Amino acid sequence: MGLRNLIVVLGDQLNQDSSAFDGFDPDQDLVWMAEVDSESTHIWTHKMRIALFLAAMRHFRAELERASLRVEFRRIDDPRNAHSLGVELERSIAGLKPQKVILTEPGEHRVRIELENACVEARVPLEIRPDRHFLCSVEKFRKWAEGRKELRMEFFYRVMRVDYNVLMEGTQPIGGKWNYDPENRGSFGKAGPLHVPAPVTFAPDAITAEVLQLVNSRFATHPGSCDGFDYPVTREQALLALGDFIANRLAAFGEFQDAMWTGEELLFHSRLSAALNLKLLDPREVIRAAVQAFEGGRANLAATEGFVRQILGWREYVRGVYWTLMPEYASRNGLQALEKLPGFFWTGETDMRCLAEAIGQTLRTGYAHHIQRLMVTGLFALLYGVDPKEVHQWYLSVYVDAVEWVELPNTLGMSQYADGGVMASKPYCASGKYIQRMSNYCAGCKYDPAEATGAKACPFTTLYWDFLLRHEQRLQKNQRLKMQLRNLDRLDAGRRKAIQVHAAQVRERYQ
């Protein structure tokens, strides 16, 4: 019997309940997976990220074969590998001669186009199926977004809460409020976090160990390290990681989700995003576990709602933004930022302690929590005026959970305000005082966050005032920046000039 369907499974589609498997017949159908260099070299990808994808893919292949599914799997170290998804798919189509190729919606526009073109070249029909891993389809989001100039997550999130009856009493939110942001902005006292439970970790098995050795040799010049790799790479491990977070860190997550502390890489965050984005976890089960913890009295409403909002709100929302506005969205640069990304982003070697902490941690582990990304690395890039495309490529490169559908809108829209306010109601600009308030990073740093000029001036503070000066006219109509622009009005001409001169010196120093 000839081959009926070739089922393409990408590295971030590692779920057996995927729509691609609907109607699968092991006698007529075949699963196709390929590891290729180009997925790690089109951007200069972190070793830890490469290792996570390859290890998870190889474990999923083993899982499929245990379930008696036939798998055509091209290893990255196969000497016949052309190291292009499109070319490898064309070759397999030519050899296997399937009647049709089936694919669940990819998570990246580039990959979708590459695979579509491969099927056109091979003259075989391609069926792209909806990705039901997500609660909101692309079509549903587009209908919600239609006619809106600004796509505010808060309003989308409320629709999702109602539609899926999450933390609701009838048509109203439990507790009477839709979100608990004011209660979720706590910082630690001078003593710091007193007790942070260590997360469950996963020692590499034989499959993962082989991948780590391969990555260290094949991608030796890539950033970061594979040392200490302990991420979940199977569904069973991902479920253990979910249970660990719910039991040990969710209760404190709400209050301290914006806090930072030296030497504390995880604090009370979940570190589940990579498992979710690889589809080892389903967002419904993650939301359900958090809500059950609240209902059982193991987490308060503020912590539970804050976590649920990240899954049911932000995660679904950014995917909708991505697929509604791509491919044009990727080239937006609303603030006309043109500076090069400073070299220390690739080394962590900088005299700014907050950036040394956040970037150093990122290069070691491939992980940083959302405030480290938004209000340390992202904030510096915004104030410095880095070209948003370079910022996007860095984030996509260095974080293990980075898949473009989630990373690009968060970086370009939320962090860099490059979409002109489609996502964010204002630029997330702040001085070094914010970092001082939310962390102990400033303690012992050579710079003073209260100073904008002079030998001890904090580069964040200098660049913050310079940012407002550069974009003063552009931001005049933004009501949420009224207070900050009013403070700017109090600076006389001499003070403005001094800040601009010092900002130029900062840029020269970190080029």
SULPEJO-V564840 format. One record per backbone hydrogen bond with DSSP energy under -0.5 kcal/mol. CO is the residue of the C=O (numbers start at 1). NH is the residue of the N-H. Records with the same first field share a line. If there is no record, write none. Layout:
CO: NH / NH
This chain:
3: 99
4: 99 / 100
5: 7 / 30
6: 8 / 102
7: 32
8: 104
10: 13
13: 15
15: 18
18: 21
19: 22
21: 24
24: 26
25: 28 / 29
28: 4 / 5
30: 7
31: 72
32: 9
33: 74
34: 36
36: 39
37: 40 / 41
38: 42
40: 45
43: 45
46: 50
47: 51
48: 52
49: 53
50: 54
51: 55
52: 56
53: 57
54: 58
55: 59
56: 60
57: 61
58: 62
59: 63
60: 64
61: 65
62: 66
63: 67
64: 69
65: 68
70: 31
71: 73
72: 33
73: 75
74: 35
75: 78
78: 81
83: 38
84: 88
85: 89
86: 90
87: 91
88: 92
89: 93
90: 94
91: 95
92: 96
93: 97
99: 125
100: 6
101: 127
102: 8
103: 129
107: 405
108: 112
109: 113
110: 114
111: 115
112: 116
113: 117
114: 118
115: 119
116: 120
117: 121
118: 122
119: 123 / 124
120: 123
125: 101
126: 128
127: 103 / 129
129: 105
130: 132
131: 134
135: 137
137: 141
138: 142
139: 143
140: 144
141: 145
142: 146
145: 148
150: 152
152: 155 / 156
153: 157
154: 158
155: 159
156: 160
157: 161
158: 162
159: 163
160: 164
161: 165 / 166
162: 165
165: 167
167: 174
169: 172
172: 169
173: 176
174: 177
180: 183 / 184
181: 184
182: 185
189: 192
195: 197
201: 203
205: 209
206: 210
207: 211
208: 212
209: 213
210: 214
211: 215
212: 216
213: 217
214: 218
215: 219
217: 220
219: 222
223: 47
226: 229
230: 202
234: 238
235: 239
236: 240
237: 241
238: 242
239: 243
240: 244
241: 245
242: 246
243: 247
244: 248
245: 249 / 250
249: 252 / 253
250: 253 / 254
252: 256
253: 257
254: 257
255: 186
256: 259
261: 264
263: 265
266: 269
272: 276
273: 277
274: 278
275: 280 / 281
276: 279
278: 14
282: 285 / 286
283: 287
284: 288
285: 289
286: 290
287: 291
288: 292
289: 293
290: 294
291: 295
292: 296
293: 298 / 299
294: 297
300: 304
301: 305
302: 306
303: 307
304: 308
305: 309
306: 310
307: 310 / 311
308: 312 / 313
309: 313 / 314
310: 315
311: 316
313: 317
314: 318
315: 319
316: 320
317: 321
318: 322
319: 323
320: 324
321: 325
322: 326
325: 329
327: 330
328: 331
329: 332
333: 336
339: 387
342: 345
343: 346
344: 347 / 348
348: 350
351: 353 / 446
352: 356
353: 357
354: 358
355: 359
356: 360
357: 361
358: 362
359: 363
360: 364
361: 365 / 367
362: 366
363: 225
366: 400
369: 373
370: 374
371: 375
372: 376 / 377
373: 378
376: 380
377: 381
378: 382
379: 383
380: 384
381: 385 / 386
385: 339
387: 390 / 391
388: 392
389: 393
390: 394
391: 395
392: 396
393: 397
394: 398
395: 399
397: 46
399: 402
401: 403
403: 406 / 407
404: 408
406: 410
407: 411
408: 412 / 413
409: 413 / 414
410: 415
411: 416
412: 418 / 419
413: 417
417: 420
418: 334
422: 151
427: 429
431: 434 / 435
432: 436
433: 437
434: 438
435: 439
438: 260
440: 443
442: 445
447: 449
448: 451 / 458
451: 458
454: 457
456: 448
458: 462
459: 463
460: 464
461: 465
462: 466
463: 467
464: 468
465: 469
466: 470
467: 471
469: 472
471: 475
472: 476
473: 476
475: 478
477: 479
478: 481
479: 482
481: 485
482: 486
483: 487
484: 488
485: 489
486: 490
487: 490
488: 491
492: 496
493: 497
494: 498
495: 499
496: 500
497: 501
498: 502
499: 503
500: 504
501: 505
502: 506
503: 507
504: 508
505: 509
506: 510
508: 511
